[in-house]
Amino acid sequence: MAPAPTVGAGFSPLDAELGLAPQQRYTPRVDETLVALSVETTFGRAVTLLGRLTGVVASAATARRRTYAAGEAALVLEARELCRIEADPPAVRPTATVMQLSADATKVQLVGGEWTDVKLASLAQVVQKHDQDGQPVVAAVDLTYAVRWEPAAQFGRTLTLEAQRRNLDGAATVVSPNDGARWIQDDVVDLVAPQAVRILDEAHGAEHLGLIGQLVHGPTGLTAPDWVARQRTALLDAEDGPARVLAELDRCRAAGPHPAAPRTAADPDPAATLAREVTYFHKRADQIRYAAFRRLGYPIGSGCVESGHGVVIAPRCKRAGMRWAPAHLNPLLVLRGIDANNRWVEIAPAIWEELQTGSRQTRRTAQQQRRALRLLQSAPPTAGGPAVVPCLEIPAVATPADPPIAPPAATAAPPRPRPSPHRPRPAANHPWRRPFHHPPQQRAS
């Protein structure tokens, strides 16, 4: 453990050599290690690992306080950098790369039991590889993430910072496979990459086809799964697959739902549900051209962001029994993003400097307040009056009036005597009043 700075003398030469700031218990390296461990695991486990690896003793409360402070500093740094980029956008650097942008949301539980949506976006480079059989496959490599708990419109601005780091505007092609959520298209893709090729996640589209199959052919039997398999094959293999599938969906809507079509509290009318699902595919006709996308080497699934939930959010924020205060969620999420993007070496010195700047500002404000108080106390008395000394105003509390004493009832019991406020003295024969007799050996000495 680093030695504590001397009181009143600032730092010692050893403190300066270790990099200790005033009123800091740990060196920047130890503080960074404690925060990094707390981002990876629980605060109690982090201090245990810190003691095992470095011999530094800390408490879970210290780990929690330092982690949230580092997260707040990281949020300040990212907000400052985002304002700078928006005011003066950097020059676009054209490249020949193909980039993938996908976004999604997952549930995290807050204090009190409420569940809320945490948004995650992943950016990756799309490359062509070969599997074990030598067949060409599309792979997403060099993944980075942006994660926040905030409204969709604000999340689009937050993602702008990571998009600039990855030079998304300079990519030759940007593909964006996502599920059908409107906030992804309207608040994220339209803002960050309006030139992106929009793709409906194939697995998500298959879920909607499965619902249509149950509405048309009934929930039992093998007819619905066979029908869904034929539609998926047409979309994946045929260039005219979207036109054929949309024509089949229009035929199903005209024929109406099956008499045994499932009904739920949210969708009590199967005909309305069928019409809504068919309209869902018509609105996304350009996003289900899977055969053309595969021929061009584009990914047709958003698996990189789906797996990102298990990489960035779930290991730290969705453990059993975890509940998060709203003020603590984003400071931890921004640190999780820094860790997942392998930017600790780059950002840790800036976080430490921001923490020290805030600490210096706090100490400077306290010094100014104490100096002003001393000046007020030492000011000469005003003419005709005493010196003005600031003090805390104590509100006057009026003493309540004694309630009127009602005459005792005829059958009321006699009042009990009130106990004396003074403690009674011991009796004359009490052991405490007996004189103290020394043993014979002490009297002889």
RODO-2510 file (C-alpha; in nm, 4 decimals, decimal comma):
residues 445
     n   res          X          Y          Z
     1     m     0,0000     0,0000     0,0000
     2     a     0,1273     0,3444    -0,0834
     3     p     0,2094     0,5629     0,2174
     4     a    -0,0423     0,8306     0,3064
     5     p     0,0639     1,1900     0,2412
     6     t     0,1811     1,3926     0,5361
     7     v    -0,0820     1,6144     0,6934
     8     g    -0,0365     1,9863     0,6420
     9     a     0,2849     1,9623     0,4406
    10     g     0,1385     1,8599     0,1032
    11     f     0,3387     1,5683    -0,0320
    12     s     0,6603     1,4094     0,0699
    13     p     0,9288     1,3395    -0,1943
    14     l     0,8316     0,9725    -0,1831
    15     d     0,4667     1,0611    -0,2546
    16     a     0,5711     1,2628    -0,5585
    17     e     0,7880     0,9776    -0,6804
    18     l     0,5006     0,7296    -0,6461
    19     g     0,2623     0,9655    -0,8261
    20     l     0,0353     1,0212    -0,5280
    21     a    -0,1846     1,3289    -0,5389
    22     p    -0,2803     1,5214    -0,2248
    23     q    -0,5246     1,3363    -0,0027
    24     q    -0,4992     1,0240    -0,2203
    25     r    -0,4393     0,6865    -0,0619
    26     y    -0,3499     0,4855    -0,3724
    27     t    -0,1153     0,5447    -0,6627
    28     p    -0,2662     0,5850    -1,0108
    29     r    -0,1603     0,2317    -1,1016
    30     v    -0,3272     0,0771    -0,7962
    31     d    -0,6367     0,2915    -0,8466
    32     e    -0,6587     0,1862    -1,2113
    33     t    -0,6200    -0,1797    -1,1161
    34     l    -0,8928    -0,1538    -0,8533
    35     v    -1,1338     0,0084    -1,0989
    36     a    -1,0490    -0,2405    -1,3753
    37     l    -1,1177    -0,5338    -1,1424
    38     s    -1,4428    -0,3748    -1,0247
    39     v    -1,5554    -0,3371    -1,3852
    40     e    -1,4927    -0,7066    -1,4493
    41     t    -1,6480    -0,8534    -1,1335
    42     t    -1,8318    -0,7573    -0,8161
    43     f    -1,6818    -0,5030    -0,5789
    44     g    -1,6206    -0,7577    -0,3033
    45     r    -1,4464    -0,9954    -0,5401
    46     a    -1,2447    -0,7057    -0,6865
    47     v    -1,0888    -0,6096    -0,3519
    48     t    -1,0109    -0,9752    -0,2837
    49     l    -0,8267    -1,0062    -0,6153
    50     l    -0,6514    -0,6733    -0,5565
    51     g    -0,5142    -0,7950    -0,2249
    52     r    -0,4102    -1,1272    -0,3745
    53     l    -0,2327    -0,9715    -0,6736
    54     t    -0,0771    -0,6581    -0,5245
    55     g    -0,0992    -0,6916    -0,1461
    56     v    -0,3024    -0,3687    -0,1241
    57     v    -0,5881    -0,3841     0,1271
    58     a    -0,9108    -0,2066     0,0299
    59     s    -1,2794    -0,2318     0,1088
    60     a    -1,5771    -0,2972    -0,1145
    61     a    -1,7076     0,0526    -0,0349
    62     t    -1,3799     0,2019    -0,1585
    63     a    -1,3970    -0,0029    -0,4785
    64     r    -1,7558     0,1063    -0,5357
    65     r    -1,6776     0,4726    -0,4725
    66     r    -1,3663     0,4786    -0,6926
    67     t    -1,5378     0,2889    -0,9759
    68     y    -1,8371     0,5197    -0,9907
    69     a    -1,6076     0,8238    -0,9713
    70     a    -1,4000     0,6903    -1,2611
    71     g    -1,7165     0,6235    -1,4592
    72     e    -1,8416     0,9770    -1,4007
    73     a    -1,5054     1,1117    -1,5174
    74     a    -1,5221     0,8928    -1,8295
    75     l    -1,8711     1,0239    -1,9059
    76     v    -1,7436     1,3810    -1,8764
    77     l    -1,4539     1,3057    -2,1098
    78     e    -1,6766     1,1416    -2,3718
    79     a    -1,9332     1,4235    -2,3560
    80     r    -1,6553     1,6779    -2,4033
    81     e    -1,5115     1,4861    -2,6990
    82     l    -1,8575     1,4468    -2,8538
    83     c    -1,9191     1,8227    -2,8367
    84     r    -1,5821     1,8852    -2,9994
    85     i    -1,6550     1,6431    -3,2849
    86     e    -2,0021     1,7836    -3,3444
    87     a    -1,8650     2,1387    -3,3518
    88     d    -1,5710     2,0513    -3,5787
    89     p    -1,6199     1,7156    -3,7574
    90     p    -1,2940     1,5498    -3,8619
    91     a    -1,2107     1,4964    -4,2251
    92     v    -1,3418     1,1792    -4,3893
    93     r    -1,0720     0,9232    -4,4715
    94     p    -1,1967     0,7042    -4,7609
    95     t    -1,1161     0,3338    -4,7290
    96     a    -1,2105     0,0147    -4,9123
    97     t    -1,3465    -0,1610    -4,6029
    98     v    -1,6986    -0,2916    -4,5473
    99     m    -1,8319    -0,1989    -4,2022
   100     q    -2,1236    -0,3442    -4,0096
   101     l    -2,3433    -0,1448    -3,7713
   102     s    -2,5995    -0,3238    -3,5559
   103     a    -2,7950    -0,2098    -3,2491
   104     d    -3,0211    -0,3764    -2,9961
   105     a    -3,1529    -0,3396    -2,6407
   106     t    -3,1652    -0,5704    -2,3409
   107     k    -3,3392    -0,5567    -2,0033
   108     v    -3,1606    -0,4614    -1,6793
   109     q    -3,3315    -0,4454    -1,3414
   110     l    -3,3259    -0,1240    -1,1380
   111     v    -3,3575    -0,0771    -0,7646
   112     g    -3,7220    -0,1314    -0,6776
   113     g    -3,7766    -0,4151    -0,9266
   114     e    -3,8397    -0,2102    -1,2425
   115     w    -3,6858    -0,3395    -1,5658
   116     t    -3,5415    -0,0950    -1,8168
   117     d    -3,3794    -0,1096    -2,1612
   118     v    -3,0030    -0,0746    -2,1940
   119     k    -2,9010    -0,0032    -2,5522
   120     l    -2,5962    -0,1547    -2,7202
   121     a    -2,4470    -0,0924    -3,0633
   122     s    -2,1646    -0,2864    -3,2261
   123     l    -1,9362    -0,1813    -3,5094
   124     a    -1,7249    -0,4359    -3,6947
   125     q    -1,5338    -0,4869    -4,0155
   126     v    -1,6844    -0,7403    -4,2564
   127     v    -1,4369    -0,9819    -4,4148
   128     q    -1,4631    -1,2939    -4,6271
   129     k    -1,3333    -1,6174    -4,4739
   130     h    -1,3603    -1,9897    -4,5380
   131     d    -1,4999    -2,2518    -4,3055
   132     q    -1,3533    -2,5971    -4,2397
   133     d    -1,5069    -2,7312    -4,5618
   134     g    -1,3538    -2,4508    -4,7676
   135     q    -1,6841    -2,2738    -4,8237
   136     p    -1,6763    -1,8908    -4,8191
   137     v    -1,8393    -1,7324    -4,5158
   138     v    -1,8876    -1,3754    -4,3944
   139     a    -1,7271    -1,2837    -4,0626
   140     a    -1,7337    -0,9704    -3,8472
   141     v    -1,3939    -0,8894    -3,6961
   142     d    -1,2486    -0,6109    -3,4814
   143     l    -1,5691    -0,5492    -3,2883
   144     t    -1,6171    -0,2371    -3,0776
   145     y    -1,9216    -0,1326    -2,8764
   146     a    -2,1151     0,1665    -2,7471
   147     v    -2,3459     0,1049    -2,4517
   148     r    -2,5708     0,3400    -2,2554
   149     w    -2,8903     0,3600    -2,0554
   150     e    -3,0604     0,6569    -2,2210
   151     p    -3,3343     0,7457    -2,4731
   152     a    -3,2901     0,6301    -2,8303
   153     a    -3,2357     0,9814    -2,9685
   154     q    -2,9554     1,0482    -2,7201
   155     f    -2,8053     0,7062    -2,7867
   156     g    -2,7701     0,7967    -3,1532
   157     r    -2,5544     1,0959    -3,0548
   158     t    -2,3518     0,8807    -2,8156
   159     l    -2,2827     0,6291    -3,0923
   160     t    -2,1508     0,9112    -3,3127
   161     l    -1,8308     0,9213    -3,1078
   162     e    -1,7501     0,5537    -3,1655
   163     a    -1,8534     0,5828    -3,5315
   164     q    -1,5971     0,8602    -3,5765
   165     r    -1,3281     0,6513    -3,4087
   166     r    -1,4016     0,3663    -3,6498
   167     n    -1,4157     0,6014    -3,9527
   168     l    -1,7633     0,4803    -4,0426
   169     d    -1,8167     0,7687    -4,2874
   170     g    -1,5050     0,6694    -4,4811
   171     a    -1,6009     0,3046    -4,5314
   172     a    -1,6723     0,1929    -4,8844
   173     t    -1,9927     0,0182    -4,7728
   174     v    -2,1863     0,0153    -4,4461
   175     v    -2,4334    -0,2667    -4,3870
   176     s    -2,6779    -0,2565    -4,0987
   177     p    -2,8565    -0,5830    -4,0187
   178     n    -3,1013    -0,5286    -3,7308
   179     d    -3,4338    -0,6456    -3,6002
   180     g    -3,7491    -0,4581    -3,6911
   181     a    -3,7438    -0,2000    -3,4088
   182     r    -3,8241     0,1454    -3,5402
   183     w    -3,5935     0,3291    -3,2964
   184     i    -3,2914     0,1564    -3,4512
   185     q    -3,3713     0,2886    -3,7976
   186     d    -3,5062     0,6321    -3,7034
   187     d    -3,2766     0,7340    -3,4154
   188     v    -2,9555     0,5406    -3,4780
   189     v    -2,8963     0,4381    -3,8390
   190     d    -3,0506     0,7516    -3,9920
   191     l    -2,8243     0,9690    -3,7770
   192     v    -2,4980     0,7742    -3,7727
   193     a    -2,4975     0,6029    -4,1134
   194     p    -2,7811     0,7174    -4,3407
   195     q    -2,5981     0,5609    -4,6380
   196     a    -2,6085     0,2142    -4,4806
   197     v    -2,7668    -0,0852    -4,6538
   198     r    -3,0609    -0,1800    -4,4294
   199     i    -3,1100    -0,5548    -4,3729
   200     l    -3,3781    -0,7231    -4,1656
   201     d    -3,2187    -0,9827    -3,9399
   202     e    -3,3054    -1,3154    -4,1028
   203     a    -3,3741    -1,4960    -3,7766
   204     h    -3,6017    -1,2126    -3,6650
   205     g    -3,7905    -1,2298    -3,9946
   206     a    -3,8275    -1,6059    -3,9518
   207     e    -4,0038    -1,5467    -3,6180
   208     h    -4,2641    -1,3302    -3,7936
   209     l    -4,3041    -1,5922    -4,0643
   210     g    -4,3607    -1,8533    -3,7923
   211     l    -4,6403    -1,6430    -3,6414
   212     i    -4,8040    -1,6061    -3,9823
   213     g    -4,7766    -1,9826    -4,0352
   214     q    -4,9616    -2,0495    -3,7081
   215     l    -5,2319    -1,7970    -3,7971
   216     v    -5,2861    -1,9473    -4,1429
   217     h    -5,2389    -2,3202    -4,0810
   218     g    -5,3159    -2,3531    -3,7102
   219     p    -5,0809    -2,4089    -3,4157
   220     t    -5,0720    -2,7913    -3,4460
   221     g    -4,9421    -3,0263    -3,7122
   222     l    -4,6495    -3,0015    -3,9533
   223     t    -4,8129    -2,7768    -4,2117
   224     a    -4,7001    -2,4479    -4,0554
   225     p    -4,3295    -2,5450    -4,0135
   226     d    -4,3145    -2,6754    -4,3711
   227     w    -4,4704    -2,3543    -4,5010
   228     v    -4,2213    -2,1404    -4,3052
   229     a    -3,9269    -2,3476    -4,4341
   230     r    -4,0375    -2,2958    -4,7957
   231     q    -4,0630    -1,9187    -4,7512
   232     r    -3,7205    -1,8960    -4,5878
   233     t    -3,5626    -2,1039    -4,8670
   234     a    -3,7152    -1,8773    -5,1293
   235     l    -3,5765    -1,5663    -4,9571
   236     l    -3,2285    -1,7153    -4,9111
   237     d    -3,1764    -1,8738    -5,2519
   238     a    -3,3936    -1,7018    -5,5130
   239     e    -3,3293    -1,3544    -5,6513
   240     d    -3,7042    -1,3050    -5,6891
   241     g    -3,7651    -1,4494    -5,3424
   242     p    -3,9091    -1,1293    -5,1902
   243     a    -4,1699    -1,0936    -5,4663
   244     r    -4,2739    -1,4595    -5,4372
   245     v    -4,2989    -1,4455    -5,0567
   246     l    -4,4946    -1,1203    -5,0546
   247     a    -4,7401    -1,2662    -5,3097
   248     e    -4,7849    -1,5722    -5,0854
   249     l    -4,8444    -1,3491    -4,7844
   250     d    -5,1095    -1,1512    -4,9740
   251     r    -5,2816    -1,4787    -5,0639
   252     c    -5,2793    -1,5840    -4,6967
   253     r    -5,4284    -1,2505    -4,5889
   254     a    -5,7053    -1,2830    -4,8490
   255     a    -5,7845    -1,6397    -4,7352
   256     g    -5,8039    -1,5314    -4,3721
   257     p    -5,6783    -1,6992    -4,0537
   258     h    -5,7338    -2,0610    -3,9564
   259     p    -6,0376    -2,1314    -3,7342
   260     a    -5,8000    -2,2564    -3,4614
   261     a    -5,5601    -1,9627    -3,4937
   262     p    -5,4083    -1,8642    -3,1581
   263     r    -5,5597    -1,5733    -2,9696
   264     t    -5,3852    -1,3766    -2,6976
   265     a    -5,4809    -1,0890    -2,4711
   266     a    -5,2600    -0,8572    -2,6771
   267     d    -5,3958    -0,9883    -3,0129
   268     p    -5,7529    -1,1117    -2,9630
   269     d    -5,8380    -1,0752    -3,3343
   270     p    -5,6383    -1,3216    -3,5557
   271     a    -5,7424    -1,1411    -3,8759
   272     a    -5,6019    -0,8094    -3,7514
   273     t    -5,2828    -0,9814    -3,6374
   274     l    -5,2407    -1,1482    -3,9776
   275     a    -5,2916    -0,8178    -4,1603
   276     r    -5,0366    -0,6467    -3,9361
   277     e    -4,7729    -0,9156    -3,9936
   278     v    -4,8195    -0,9074    -4,3716
   279     t    -4,7838    -0,5284    -4,3670
   280     y    -4,4650    -0,5725    -4,1605
   281     f    -4,2981    -0,7552    -4,4522
   282     h    -4,4338    -0,5201    -4,7177
   283     k    -4,2748    -0,2227    -4,5387
   284     r    -3,9406    -0,4064    -4,5339
   285     a    -3,9413    -0,5482    -4,8859
   286     d    -3,5984    -0,3961    -4,9606
   287     q    -3,4534    -0,5427    -4,6412
   288     i    -3,5351    -0,9103    -4,7110
   289     r    -3,3363    -0,9519    -5,0361
   290     y    -3,1216    -1,2130    -4,8673
   291     a    -3,0076    -1,3887    -5,1849
   292     a    -2,8703    -1,0617    -5,3257
   293     f    -2,7087    -0,9707    -4,9945
   294     r    -2,5351    -1,3091    -4,9701
   295     r    -2,4085    -1,2776    -5,3254
   296     l    -2,2552    -0,9401    -5,2387
   297     g    -2,0923    -1,0806    -4,9238
   298     y    -2,3078    -0,8907    -4,6737
   299     p    -2,4110    -1,0366    -4,3374
   300     i    -2,7826    -1,1050    -4,3034
   301     g    -2,7854    -1,1502    -3,9256
   302     s    -2,7193    -0,9273    -3,6250
   303     g    -2,5483    -1,1944    -3,4209
   304     c    -2,2543    -0,9693    -3,3323
   305     v    -2,4724    -0,7323    -3,1302
   306     e    -2,6809    -1,0183    -2,9892
   307     s    -2,3662    -1,1823    -2,8560
   308     g    -2,2472    -0,8406    -2,7412
   309     h    -2,5084    -0,8491    -2,4669
   310     g    -2,3277    -1,1463    -2,3191
   311     v    -1,9893    -0,9776    -2,3587
   312     v    -2,0554    -0,6231    -2,2389
   313     i    -2,3722    -0,6073    -2,0277
   314     a    -2,4689    -0,9459    -1,8852
   315     p    -2,1406    -1,0472    -1,7114
   316     r    -2,1496    -0,7407    -1,4854
   317     c    -2,5020    -0,5988    -1,4826
   318     k    -2,7330    -0,9014    -1,5060
   319     r    -2,6053    -1,1356    -1,2391
   320     a    -2,8446    -1,3032    -0,9981
   321     g    -2,9960    -1,0570    -0,7534
   322     m    -2,8368    -0,7446    -0,9035
   323     r    -3,0336    -0,4199    -0,8851
   324     w    -2,8937    -0,0912    -1,0100
   325     a    -2,9536     0,2635    -0,8974
   326     p    -3,0174     0,4937    -1,1945
   327     a    -2,7239     0,7171    -1,0984
   328     h    -2,4825     0,4209    -1,0999
   329     l    -2,5810     0,2456    -1,4221
   330     n    -2,4225     0,4682    -1,6877
   331     p    -2,0898     0,5184    -1,5004
   332     l    -2,0459     0,1422    -1,4932
   333     l    -2,1689     0,0905    -1,8505
   334     v    -1,9250     0,3412    -1,9973
   335     l    -1,6388     0,1629    -1,8215
   336     r    -1,7663    -0,1705    -1,9521
   337     g    -1,7549    -0,0256    -2,3032
   338     i    -1,3993     0,1012    -2,2537
   339     d    -1,2957    -0,2417    -2,1290
   340     a    -1,4647    -0,4258    -2,4181
   341     n    -1,3011    -0,1899    -2,6696
   342     n    -0,9522    -0,2439    -2,5184
   343     r    -0,9025     0,1274    -2,4529
   344     w    -0,7855     0,1117    -2,0902
   345     v    -0,4289     0,2103    -2,1734
   346     e    -0,5500     0,5076    -2,3746
   347     i    -0,8211     0,6401    -2,1453
   348     a    -0,6914     0,5609    -1,7936
   349     p    -0,4475     0,8583    -1,7710
   350     a    -0,7193     1,0976    -1,8875
   351     i    -0,9652     0,9579    -1,6308
   352     w    -0,7062     0,9958    -1,3536
   353     e    -0,6322     1,3559    -1,4573
   354     e    -1,0043     1,4359    -1,4642
   355     l    -1,0447     1,2923    -1,1151
   356     q    -0,7524     1,4986    -0,9873
   357     t    -0,8901     1,8118    -1,1547
   358     g    -1,2209     1,7630    -0,9784
   359     s    -1,0450     1,6958    -0,6490
   360     r    -0,8320     2,0089    -0,6850
   361     q    -1,1366     2,2165    -0,7684
   362     t    -1,3169     2,0825    -0,4613
   363     r    -1,0233     2,1635    -0,2355
   364     r    -0,9870     2,5087    -0,3918
   365     t    -1,3556     2,5836    -0,3314
   366     a    -1,3279     2,4706     0,0307
   367     q    -1,0192     2,6886     0,0820
   368     q    -1,1972     2,9910    -0,0619
   369     q    -1,4931     2,9342     0,1666
   370     r    -1,2694     2,9073     0,4729
   371     r    -1,0769     3,2213     0,3698
   372     a    -1,3989     3,4171     0,3269
   373     l    -1,5165     3,3000     0,6686
   374     r    -1,1924     3,4142     0,8330
   375     l    -1,2181     3,7540     0,6627
   376     l    -1,5710     3,7991     0,7882
   377     q    -1,4747     3,6992     1,1409
   378     s    -1,1766     3,9387     1,1466
   379     a    -1,3653     4,2327     0,9943
   380     p    -1,3788     4,5457     1,2192
   381     p    -1,7091     4,6212     1,3864
   382     t    -1,9446     4,8461     1,1995
   383     a    -2,0222     5,1903     1,3283
   384     g    -2,2630     5,1701     1,6166
   385     g    -2,2726     4,7940     1,6251
   386     p    -2,0702     4,4803     1,6970
   387     a    -1,8658     4,2887     1,4410
   388     v    -2,0627     4,0767     1,1973
   389     v    -1,9790     3,7107     1,2509
   390     p    -2,1501     3,4611     1,0222
   391     c    -2,3307     3,1863     1,1988
   392     l    -2,5929     2,9263     1,1284
   393     e    -2,9434     3,0482     1,1601
   394     i    -3,1376     2,8379     1,4065
   395     p    -3,5089     2,8636     1,3427
   396     a    -3,7048     2,9730     1,6437
   397     v    -3,9404     2,7058     1,7700
   398     a    -4,2366     2,8311     1,9625
   399     t    -4,2985     2,6570     2,2929
   400     p    -4,6451     2,5043     2,2856
   401     a    -4,8828     2,6270     2,5500
   402     d    -4,9693     2,3917     2,8309
   403     p    -5,3024     2,2207     2,7715
   404     p    -5,5804     2,3085     3,0117
   405     i    -5,6039     2,0797     3,3116
   406     a    -5,9379     1,9070     3,3264
   407     p    -6,0897     1,8343     3,6659
   408     p    -6,0353     1,4717     3,7692
   409     a    -6,3276     1,2415     3,7363
   410     a    -6,4930     1,1094     4,0486
   411     t    -6,3919     0,7512     3,9748
   412     a    -6,0422     0,8337     3,8523
   413     a    -5,7494     0,6647     4,0279
   414     p    -5,5146     0,8884     4,2296
   415     p    -5,2205     1,0113     4,0223
   416     r    -4,8949     0,8235     4,0609
   417     p    -4,6043     1,0227     4,2090
   418     r    -4,3580     1,1449     3,9503
   419     p    -4,0082     0,9986     3,9849
   420     s    -3,7435     1,2307     4,1195
   421     p    -3,5064     1,3663     3,8534
   422     h    -3,2130     1,3138     4,0951
   423     r    -3,0598     0,9753     4,1587
   424     p    -3,1161     0,8567     4,5220
   425     r    -2,8166     0,8361     4,7486
   426     p    -2,7077     0,4952     4,8852
   427     a    -2,8078     0,4075     5,2396
   428     a    -2,5641     0,4471     5,5317
   429     n    -2,5023     0,0709     5,5545
   430     h    -2,4515     0,0331     5,1769
   431     p    -2,1244    -0,1523     5,0868
   432     w    -2,0151     0,1519     4,8887
   433     r    -2,0077     0,3579     5,2134
   434     r    -1,7841     0,1150     5,4021
   435     p    -1,4200     0,2274     5,4404
   436     f    -1,1619     0,0540     5,2302
   437     h    -0,9314    -0,1731     5,4396
   438     h    -0,5856    -0,2504     5,3020
   439     p    -0,4429    -0,6007     5,3337
   440     p    -0,1974    -0,6556     5,6248
   441     q     0,1063    -0,6736     5,3975
   442     q     0,0293    -0,3309     5,2540
   443     r    -0,0157    -0,1791     5,6027
   444     a     0,3217    -0,3190     5,7140
   445     s     0,4964    -0,1626     5,4184
***
